[in-house]
Amino acid sequence: MARRSSSRGVKLHWNYSVEEAARATGNCKGTVRRWLKDGLPAITDQKPLLILGGDLIDFLNAKRGRKQKCRLHECFCFSCREPRAPAFGEVELFMLSSSSGNLRALCEQCTTVMHKRISVSKITALEARANVTIRQGFEDIGDSRKPCLNDHLPKEAKSHA
């Protein structure tokens, strides 16, 4: 899985070598060299080459992109990497407590299962935009009356020694 680069450790008015930039962002030296090939500005007149802190912060912020917000009837699809409406306008709601629940829906583009936490106070507004089916929430294992005994596993033969 891709690792997110943080600009928190980068100081605005400092100059960084490749090794220092890697340490400040929490990445490898090879990653910083790849950023240089992808357009990270650097001072290359001298050895070692220097990366300005402000340029590094701007590069990482531009690379990160904008934060995407989901509207009430949308869920974030991890396959499409953007907020999507549910397929056929159908949503399942699993109540977790008296104040919140989990939505489950299929992406309208790729049919991946999407999830979203929602407050009970927003359910009536959601019902105006999508068909909501309220399902019984899952029981915790500790709350179940009949715990699973795993009787389907083969039993060892008893030795009478």
C-alpha positions in Angstrom: 0.0 0.0 0.0 1.2 3.5 -0.8 2.6 5.5 2.1 1.5 9.1 2.6 4.3 11.6 2.8 4.0 14.1 5.6 5.2 17.7 5.3 5.0 18.2 9.1 8.7 17.7 9.7 9.8 20.0 6.9 10.8 23.5 7.9 9.9 26.3 5.5 13.2 28.3 5.5 15.6 25.3 5.7 17.6 23.7 2.8 17.6 19.9 2.6 19.8 17.4 0.9 18.2 14.2 -0.5 19.0 12.3 2.7 17.7 15.1 5.0 14.5 15.5 2.9 13.9 11.8 3.1 14.3 11.8 6.9 12.1 14.9 7.3 9.2 13.4 5.2 9.6 9.9 6.5 10.4 8.4 3.1 13.3 6.7 1.4 16.1 8.5 -0.5 14.9 6.8 -3.7 11.5 8.3 -3.2 12.9 11.8 -2.9 15.0 11.2 -6.1 11.9 10.1 -7.9 10.2 13.3 -6.8 13.1 15.3 -8.3 12.5 13.5 -11.6 8.7 14.3 -11.3 9.3 18.0 -10.9 10.4 18.8 -7.4 12.5 22.0 -7.8 16.1 21.8 -6.5 19.4 23.8 -6.6 21.6 21.6 -8.8 24.5 24.0 -9.3 26.5 22.4 -6.5 27.0 19.1 -4.8 25.1 17.9 -2.8 22.0 19.3 -4.5 19.7 21.3 -2.2 16.0 21.3 -1.9 14.3 24.4 -0.4 11.9 23.7 2.4 9.2 25.8 0.9 9.5 24.0 -2.5 9.3 20.7 -0.7 6.1 21.7 1.2 4.5 23.0 -1.9 5.3 19.9 -3.9 3.9 17.6 -1.2 0.7 19.6 -0.8 0.2 19.6 -4.6 0.8 15.9 -4.7 -1.6 15.2 -1.9 -4.5 16.8 -3.9 -7.8 18.2 -2.5 -9.9 16.6 0.2 -13.0 15.1 -1.2 -16.2 15.4 0.8 -19.2 13.0 0.5 -22.7 14.4 0.3 -25.4 12.9 2.5 -26.4 10.2 0.0 -22.8 9.4 -1.2 -20.2 7.0 0.1 -16.5 7.0 -0.7 -15.6 4.2 -3.1 -12.0 3.0 -2.5 -11.8 1.4 -6.0 -12.9 4.6 -7.9 -11.2 6.8 -5.3 -14.0 9.3 -5.2 -17.4 9.8 -3.6 -20.1 7.9 -5.5 -23.9 7.6 -5.2 -25.3 4.1 -4.4 -26.3 1.8 -7.3 -30.1 1.9 -8.0 -30.5 4.4 -5.1 -30.5 1.4 -2.6 -28.8 1.7 0.8 -28.8 -0.7 3.8 -28.6 0.8 7.3 -27.3 -1.3 10.2 -28.1 0.4 13.5 -25.1 0.4 15.9 -26.6 2.4 18.8 -29.6 4.7 19.4 -27.7 7.6 17.8 -25.7 6.2 14.9 -25.6 3.4 12.3 -23.5 2.1 9.3 -24.6 2.5 5.7 -23.7 -0.1 3.2 -24.3 0.4 -0.5 -22.9 -0.7 -3.9 -20.9 1.8 -6.1 -22.9 2.8 -9.1 -19.8 2.6 -11.3 -17.8 -0.5 -10.2 -20.3 -2.2 -7.8 -17.7 -2.3 -5.0 -19.3 -2.4 -1.5 -19.1 1.0 0.2 -19.6 1.9 3.9 -20.3 5.1 5.7 -21.2 6.0 9.3 -24.3 8.2 9.7 -26.2 9.9 12.5 -29.8 8.8 13.2 -30.9 12.5 12.9 -29.9 12.5 9.2 -31.8 9.3 8.2 -35.0 11.2 7.3 -33.1 13.5 4.9 -31.3 10.4 3.4 -34.7 8.7 2.8 -35.6 11.6 0.5 -32.5 10.9 -1.7 -32.3 7.0 -1.5 -34.3 4.0 -0.6 -33.1 3.0 2.9 -33.6 -0.5 4.2 -33.0 -0.8 7.9 -31.4 -4.1 8.9 -30.9 -5.6 12.3 -27.4 -4.9 13.7 -24.9 -7.7 14.2 -24.7 -9.2 17.6 -21.4 -9.1 19.5 -19.9 -12.5 20.2 -20.2 -11.9 23.9 -23.9 -11.0 23.6 -24.9 -14.1 21.7 -26.9 -16.8 23.6 -25.3 -19.7 21.7 -21.6 -19.3 21.2 -19.9 -21.2 18.3 -18.4 -24.4 19.6 -16.5 -25.3 16.3 -18.0 -28.8 16.4 -17.4 -29.1 12.6 -13.7 -29.6 13.2 -12.4 -33.2 13.1 -11.8 -34.6 16.5 -8.7 -36.3 17.5 -8.9 -40.0 18.3 -8.6 -40.7 22.0 -5.9 -43.0 23.0 -6.5 -45.4 25.8 -2.9 -45.6 27.0 
